[in-house]
Amino acid sequence: MTHFKPLTAIVSALLLAQPLCAMPIEFRIIQTTDVHGSFFPYDFINRKPQAGSLARVSTYVKQLREQYGDRLILLDAGDILQGQPTCYYCNYVKPEIPNVAAQVINYMGYDAQTIGNHDIETGHGVYDKWIGETRCPMLGANVIDTRTQQPYLKPYTIIERSGVRIAVIGMLTDAIPCWLGEELWQGLRFDDVVESSRQWVAYVKEHEHPDVIVGLFHCGLEGGIATDVYEENPTLRVAKNVPGFDVIFYGHDHRTHQQVVTSADGSETLLLNPSSNATYVCDATLRVEIDDNGKVTNKKLLGKLQSVRDLDIDDQFMQHFQASIDSTMAFVNRRIGTMTHTIYTRD
């Protein structure tokens, strides 16, 4: 007499005999840079409405968070402390109040920032206070404390979400001494970006075992100042010569850019730059597959430049910062004198 196994037992045996399919997980990584005080959709210098601004970026980010939750990662690559009077007011006129640049970053829930050259331009008193008020890590692996010979800022941060480890390594253009007096960066040294990138990619791989490595650079693609000591814009050279970065979000040169670069080992690095004044954001979709042992078996990055020039303004954002808007408006509208004769730029 023939005995037959139940169908459920056969199915279970087949499932056990084959490896489980990798589970796909999708992330979105949004980056801003060179915001230059464009927090609100108003140009306080020219006294007129302004396209873009973080008030519109906030709308875009909130929409994505509804879909992605904590798999939405938000980054900024520096130069946020200088530009509009919104910055000048709390940097120098009322330095005792919380810096609005930190407040905006905290409100929007940024995951990491890199310091920029115009942030260093404000001097230790301003940027040290701002860093202390910002709740996300401030990165700068090549900004070295000359007393300790260690990074003055965090060199990198690890963002772990849904079992995926994402390392974010920050860099600042090393050409700072070409523009700024030493009194503004006393006690600091700015190391070569390419060599620092090579050092910290190796360190992070050995000690942190990340699944994805992200560069967050405040230095442009190429060109600019280039001497025997300093290189202003080495991002493209990093991508070509330092294998390991899956994507480098960068800024400083105020140019929108999107490119895939083949590195020295044949791997690919995605480069993205959203230009300045929060009119665009970089938007990268990261898709990873994880096997039943929790190991990432495949990953893919797709990037785009997303205009936010004409998005709806986040009303909750504006209401939250209404006091900052009012105080800046009062500052720029105050009367400082009276001209009794017409003057000309020629004079």
Secondary structure, DSSP 8 states (H G I E B T S, - for coil): ------HHHHHHHHHHHS----EEEEEEEEEE---TT--SSEETTTTEE-S--HHHHHHHHHHHHHHHGGGEEEEE-S--SSSSHHHHIIIIISTTS--HHHHHHHHHT-SEEE--HHHHTT-HHHHHHHHHH-SS-EE-TTEEETTTTEESSBSEEEEEETTEEEEEEEEE-TTHHHHS-GGGSTTEEE--HHHHHHHHHHHHHHHH--SEEEEEEES-SS-S-B-SS-BS--HHHHHHH-TT-SEEEE-SS--EEEEEEE-TTS-EEEEEEE-STTSEEEEEEEEEEE-TTS-EEEEEEEEEEEE-TTS---HHHHHHTHHHHHHHHHHHTS-----SS---TT-
